[in-house]
Amino acid sequence: MEKQRLEKTVDKIALEVIKHTEAIKGLVTKGEFVEFKNENFTRLDNMMTVLQRLDQERVFTVERIRRLEEDIEKIKTHLALS
């Protein structure tokens, strides 16, 4: 009787070990995680570079528009005097 209970307990433990072993197989390794992290940091760095360029372009565009508006006002003033 005791032997059967012990065997059932061992069987349950063995089944749990098998379940956990299968679950562990689905996990990523540390190396895979580090590779994934590095790839994502590289992508984020590339996106930041693009955003910085766009921001610089926006600043230059706004300044150019301001100068053009000043020129237009000068032309309007000149035409009104003529």
Buried (B, 14 or more C-beta within 10 A) or exposed (E): EEEEEEEEEEEEEEEEEEEEEEEEEEEEEEEEEEEEEEEEEEEEEEEEEEEEEEEEEEEEEEEEEEEEEEEEEEEEEEEEEE
